Amino acid sequence: MCTFLLAWRAYVSHGQRKKMEEEKMNWKEKISGCFGDEDLIFGGHQFDLERAMEMFKEALKEDVKLDDIVKECKNYLKSKKANKIHIKEQETVIREFCYRNLKLEE
């Protein structure tokens, strides 16, 4: 079999494995996928937004309050050494995302 096909199969298999692993993760483990790797911006890219929606749906299934979700997101940002101003800005972005996309009341 040609090298390209072998590489493609390995890539697809990796993608399928990664998706299966993400599906097994709890909502707290999915938080990092909601932020950019370098800029730590919540939902800054389409894939980040999709992962954020998944994370929130999972948390809401478990009856987690918005304040608790925000607290965990802030803890994640602190663990990544984000400064206080950035954390406060991202808190606003997270809450707006919820109100806009999940129709949560303020």
N, CA, C and O of each residue as an XYZ file, in Angstrom:
424
protein
N       0.847     -1.169      0.000
C       0.000      0.000      0.000
C       0.899      1.242      0.000
O       1.965      1.250      0.616
N       0.458      2.269     -0.689
C       1.312      3.447     -0.799
C       1.383      4.189      0.536
O       0.498      4.068      1.383
N       2.441      4.946      0.695
C       2.705      5.670      1.939
C       1.590      6.662      2.262
O       1.208      6.824      3.420
N       1.072      7.327      1.219
C       0.004      8.305      1.443
C      -1.207      7.646      2.095
O      -1.750      8.171      3.067
N      -1.629      6.514      1.573
C      -2.799      5.837      2.133
C      -2.561      5.401      3.573
O      -3.456      5.516      4.412
N      -1.374      4.906      3.864
C      -1.049      4.521      5.236
C      -1.105      5.727      6.167
O      -1.646      5.655      7.270
N      -0.535      6.833      5.701
C      -0.541      8.056      6.504
C      -1.971      8.551      6.707
O      -2.330      8.983      7.802
N      -2.787      8.490      5.656
C      -4.168      8.947      5.753
C      -4.951      8.097      6.746
O      -5.704      8.634      7.558
N      -4.783      6.795      6.691
C      -5.473      5.914      7.631
C      -5.054      6.202      9.066
O      -5.889      6.210      9.970
N      -3.773      6.436      9.273
C      -3.284      6.747     10.622
C      -3.881      8.067     11.103
O      -4.266      8.193     12.266
N      -3.959      9.059     10.198
C      -4.518     10.362     10.547
C      -5.992     10.234     10.919
O      -6.424     10.751     11.949
N      -6.755      9.551     10.087
C      -8.180      9.381     10.350
C      -8.383      8.611     11.647
O      -9.239      8.971     12.455
N      -7.611      7.568     11.848
C      -7.737      6.786     13.074
C      -7.436      7.654     14.286
O      -8.120      7.557     15.304
N      -6.405      8.511     14.183
C      -6.062      9.406     15.283
C      -7.223     10.355     15.560
O      -7.573     10.589     16.717
N      -7.819     10.899     14.503
C      -8.942     11.814     14.661
C     -10.131     11.138     15.315
O     -10.800     11.727     16.165
N     -10.396      9.893     14.917
C     -11.499      9.153     15.517
C     -11.211      8.852     16.984
O     -12.100      8.955     17.829
N      -9.966      8.480     17.285
C      -9.598      8.206     18.684
C      -9.749      9.461     19.526
O     -10.272      9.415     20.639
N      -9.283     10.595     18.982
C      -9.353     11.848     19.723
C     -10.808     12.217     20.006
O     -11.130     12.654     21.110
N     -11.687     12.044     19.020
C     -13.097     12.362     19.219
C     -13.699     11.461     20.287
O     -14.462     11.927     21.133
N     -13.365     10.179     20.256
C     -13.874      9.256     21.256
C     -13.382      9.626     22.647
O     -14.129      9.523     23.620
N     -12.128     10.056     22.745
C     -11.583     10.467     24.036
C     -12.293     11.710     24.552
O     -12.600     11.807     25.740
N     -12.557     12.674     23.647
C     -13.249     13.902     24.050
C     -14.657     13.603     24.545
O     -15.140     14.242     25.479
N     -15.315     12.634     23.919
C     -16.668     12.286     24.331
C     -16.688     11.690     25.737
O     -17.697     11.801     26.433
N     -15.601     11.066     26.165
C     -15.520     10.464     27.489
C     -15.167     11.476     28.578
O     -15.322     11.190     29.766
N     -14.695     12.650     28.180
C     -14.250     13.654     29.137
C     -15.439     14.291     29.837
O     -16.501     14.461     29.238
N     -15.258     14.650     31.124
C     -16.319     15.390     31.803
C     -16.204     16.869     31.434
O     -15.243     17.282     30.785
N     -17.187     17.655     31.853
C     -17.226     19.053     31.414
C     -16.010     19.847     31.861
O     -15.558     20.724     31.125
N     -15.468     19.574     33.029
C     -14.299     20.315     33.510
C     -13.072     20.026     32.655
O     -12.249     20.912     32.426
N     -12.949     18.804     32.189
C     -11.810     18.412     31.355
C     -11.896     19.033     29.960
O     -10.897     19.091     29.243
N     -13.072     19.491     29.581
C     -13.270     20.089     28.261
C     -13.003     21.592     28.237
O     -12.987     22.196     27.165
N     -12.796     22.196     29.390
C     -12.632     23.652     29.470
C     -11.451     24.140     28.630
O     -11.571     25.145     27.930
N     -10.340     23.459     28.688
C      -9.157     23.935     27.960
C      -9.405     24.040     26.456
O      -8.812     24.891     25.793
N     -10.268     23.192     25.914
C     -10.572     23.228     24.489
C     -11.409     24.411     24.069
O     -11.588     24.648     22.875
N     -11.925     25.159     25.029
C     -12.754     26.330     24.736
C     -11.915     27.586     24.517
O     -12.422     28.607     24.053
N     -10.639     27.503     24.850
C      -9.741     28.663     24.787
C      -8.648     28.442     23.748
O      -8.249     27.310     23.477
N      -8.172     29.546     23.173
C      -7.035     29.465     22.263
C      -5.798     29.020     23.023
O      -5.616     29.375     24.188
N      -4.953     28.249     22.368
C      -3.742     27.735     23.011
C      -2.781     28.852     23.401
O      -2.192     28.821     24.482
N      -2.626     29.819     22.536
C      -1.653     30.891     22.773
C      -2.280     32.130     23.407
O      -1.732     32.703     24.348
N      -3.440     32.538     22.877
C      -4.030     33.809     23.333
C      -4.988     33.656     24.518
O      -5.360     34.647     25.146
N      -5.385     32.421     24.823
C      -6.303     32.135     25.934
C      -7.618     32.904     25.817
O      -8.189     33.341     26.816
N      -8.083     33.060     24.584
C      -9.355     33.738     24.335
C     -10.448     32.685     24.205
O     -10.316     31.722     23.449
N     -11.519     32.883     24.948
C     -12.651     31.962     24.933
C     -13.384     32.071     23.607
O     -13.819     33.154     23.216
N     -13.520     30.939     22.916
C     -14.283     30.899     21.677
C     -13.726     31.756     20.571
O     -14.477     32.244     19.726
N     -12.422     31.950     20.558
C     -11.799     32.801     19.553
C     -11.782     32.212     18.151
O     -11.599     32.940     17.175
N     -11.965     30.929     18.043
C     -11.975     30.229     16.754
C     -13.207     29.337     16.701
O     -13.766     28.982     17.739
N     -13.627     28.979     15.513
C     -14.841     28.179     15.352
C     -14.784     26.881     16.154
O     -15.760     26.514     16.807
N     -13.636     26.177     16.108
C     -13.524     24.923     16.854
C     -13.631     25.170     18.360
O     -14.203     24.353     19.081
N     -13.088     26.284     18.834
C     -13.202     26.630     20.255
C     -14.672     26.828     20.631
O     -15.115     26.394     21.695
N     -15.416     27.486     19.749
C     -16.841     27.720     20.004
C     -17.619     26.410     20.051
O     -18.487     26.221     20.903
N     -17.299     25.511     19.128
C     -17.978     24.215     19.109
C     -17.684     23.426     20.385
O     -18.575     22.810     20.969
N     -16.415     23.457     20.806
C     -16.059     22.754     22.047
C     -16.705     23.421     23.258
O     -17.087     22.741     24.211
N     -16.830     24.748     23.226
C     -17.476     25.467     24.321
C     -18.951     25.061     24.431
O     -19.466     24.841     25.527
N     -19.604     24.968     23.300
C     -21.012     24.564     23.311
C     -21.155     23.156     23.896
O     -22.062     22.900     24.688
N     -20.267     22.254     23.506
C     -20.284     20.889     24.040
C     -20.040     20.883     25.548
O     -20.726     20.184     26.294
N     -19.064     21.664     25.984
C     -18.735     21.719     27.401
C     -19.930     22.227     28.205
O     -20.271     21.654     29.240
N     -20.572     23.309     27.728
C     -21.715     23.860     28.448
C     -22.889     22.887     28.468
O     -23.551     22.737     29.495
N     -23.149     22.235     27.358
C     -24.247     21.252     27.327
C     -24.003     20.147     28.345
O     -24.918     19.724     29.052
N     -22.760     19.687     28.409
C     -22.405     18.628     29.365
C     -22.595     19.114     30.802
O     -23.146     18.395     31.636
N     -22.144     20.318     31.083
C     -22.267     20.868     32.439
C     -23.727     21.068     32.814
O     -24.127     20.767     33.938
N     -24.521     21.572     31.883
C     -25.926     21.824     32.175
C     -26.703     20.530     32.374
O     -27.670     20.502     33.135
N     -26.294     19.461     31.701
C     -26.907     18.143     31.934
C     -26.716     17.714     33.383
O     -27.561     17.031     33.964
N     -25.592     18.128     33.952
C     -25.281     17.780     35.344
C     -25.797     18.834     36.325
O     -25.460     18.803     37.509
N     -26.607     19.757     35.834
C     -27.197     20.827     36.654
C     -26.151     21.717     37.322
O     -26.341     22.170     38.451
N     -25.066     21.959     36.629
C     -24.022     22.843     37.135
C     -24.464     24.284     36.888
O     -24.947     24.612     35.804
N     -24.301     25.124     37.877
C     -24.681     26.532     37.760
C     -23.652     27.297     36.934
O     -22.471     26.949     36.912
N     -24.117     28.341     36.258
C     -23.241     29.162     35.431
C     -22.070     29.707     36.239
O     -20.938     29.717     35.755
N     -22.324     30.155     37.449
C     -21.247     30.704     38.276
C     -20.147     29.666     38.532
O     -18.965     30.007     38.589
N     -20.542     28.405     38.684
C     -19.553     27.346     38.903
C     -18.740     27.068     37.634
O     -17.545     26.779     37.704
N     -19.397     27.158     36.481
C     -18.685     26.978     35.215
C     -17.669     28.108     35.031
O     -16.514     27.879     34.675
N     -18.132     29.323     35.284
C     -17.246     30.487     35.151
C     -16.064     30.362     36.118
O     -14.926     30.656     35.753
N     -16.332     29.934     37.326
C     -15.260     29.757     38.321
C     -14.202     28.775     37.810
O     -13.005     29.029     37.944
N     -14.634     27.666     37.231
C     -13.682     26.678     36.709
C     -12.896     27.233     35.527
O     -11.706     26.953     35.382
N     -13.559     28.016     34.686
C     -12.860     28.646     33.554
C     -11.812     29.635     34.063
O     -10.704     29.700     33.529
N     -12.158     30.397     35.086
C     -11.198     31.338     35.671
C     -10.018     30.593     36.288
O      -8.874     31.033     36.174
N     -10.292     29.467     36.940
C      -9.207     28.662     37.507
C      -8.284     28.152     36.412
O      -7.066     28.114     36.583
N      -8.873     27.758     35.281
C      -8.056     27.307     34.150
C      -7.140     28.443     33.674
O      -5.945     28.239     33.463
N      -7.714     29.632     33.510
C      -6.916     30.775     33.052
C      -5.809     31.114     34.043
O      -4.690     31.433     33.641
N      -6.113     31.046     35.328
C      -5.084     31.290     36.347
C      -3.965     30.262     36.243
O      -2.792     30.596     36.408
N      -4.327     29.015     35.969
C      -3.314     27.960     35.853
C      -2.403     28.190     34.652
O      -1.276     27.695     34.606
N      -2.911     28.950     33.681
C      -2.125     29.279     32.484
C      -1.424     30.628     32.621
O      -0.867     31.152     31.657
N      -1.460     31.182     33.835
C      -0.769     32.440     34.162
C      -1.349     33.661     33.446
O      -0.629     34.616     33.158
N      -2.653     33.626     33.161
C      -3.303     34.797     32.570
C      -3.393     35.893     33.631
O      -3.559     35.608     34.817
N      -3.282     37.147     33.195
C      -3.361     38.241     34.169
C      -4.819     38.534     34.542
O      -5.745     38.078     33.872
N      -5.004     39.291     35.608
C      -6.342     39.543     36.155
C      -7.255     40.258     35.161
O      -8.450     39.973     35.094
N      -6.696     41.174     34.403
C      -7.503     41.911     33.419
C      -8.026     40.959     32.351
O      -9.201     41.013     31.990
N      -7.162     40.090     31.848
C      -7.566     39.125     30.827
C      -8.641     38.178     31.389
O      -9.619     37.867     30.709
N      -8.454     37.736     32.605
C      -9.425     36.821     33.220
C     -10.786     37.501     33.342
O     -11.813     36.884     33.059
N     -10.805     38.745     33.753
C     -12.064     39.489     33.883
C     -12.725     39.668     32.514
O     -13.941     39.519     32.387
N     -11.932     39.985     31.497
C     -12.471     40.136     30.142
C     -13.079     38.821     29.653
O     -14.154     38.811     29.053
N     -12.389     37.727     29.913
C     -12.882     36.429     29.463
C     -14.131     36.001     30.224
O     -14.995     35.323     29.668
N     -14.233     36.389     31.478
C     -15.446     36.106     32.239
C     -16.652     36.753     31.557
O     -17.709     36.136     31.426
N     -16.483     37.992     31.129
C     -17.557     38.693     30.419
C     -17.908     37.978     29.120
O     -19.084     37.812     28.796
N     -16.891     37.557     28.382
C     -17.107     36.848     27.114
C     -17.859     35.541     27.359
O     -18.780     35.205     26.614
N     -17.474     34.812     28.389
C     -18.114     33.525     28.713
C     -19.581     33.735     29.059
O     -20.449     33.016     28.566
N     -19.852     34.707     29.894
C     -21.241     34.961     30.296
C     -22.084     35.402     29.095
O     -23.221     34.954     28.945
N     -21.547     36.263     28.249
C     -22.270     36.701     27.050
C     -22.536     35.519     26.120
O     -23.610     35.420     25.527
N     -21.557     34.626     25.996
C     -21.726     33.421     25.186
C     -22.918     32.612     25.701
O     -23.739     32.144     24.914
N     -23.008     32.451     26.994
C     -24.102     31.674     27.595
C     -25.447     32.324     27.351
O     -26.392     31.659     26.925
N     -25.543     33.608     27.614
C     -26.814     34.307     27.461
C     -27.268     34.302     26.002
O     -28.457     34.170     25.712
N     -26.313     34.449     25.095
C     -26.629     34.523     23.669
C     -26.952     33.148     23.079
O     -27.913     33.015     22.321
N     -26.166     32.129     23.417
C     -26.287     30.831     22.771
C     -27.124     29.816     23.532
O     -27.731     28.932     22.928
N     -27.159     29.936     24.831
C     -27.871     28.943     25.635
C     -29.154     29.504     26.227
O     -29.887     28.805     26.927
N     -29.416     30.771     25.940
C     -30.648     31.433     26.398
C     -30.806     31.368     27.914
O     -31.911     31.206     28.433
N     -29.685     31.497     28.608
C     -29.734     31.551     30.073
C     -30.124     32.964     30.478
O     -29.790     33.933     29.797
N     -30.820     33.068     31.574
C     -31.217     34.391     32.057
C     -30.134     34.959     32.943
O     -29.452     34.241     33.674
N     -29.994     36.288     32.856
C     -28.980     36.964     33.659
C     -29.372     37.009     35.110
O     -28.631     37.545     35.934
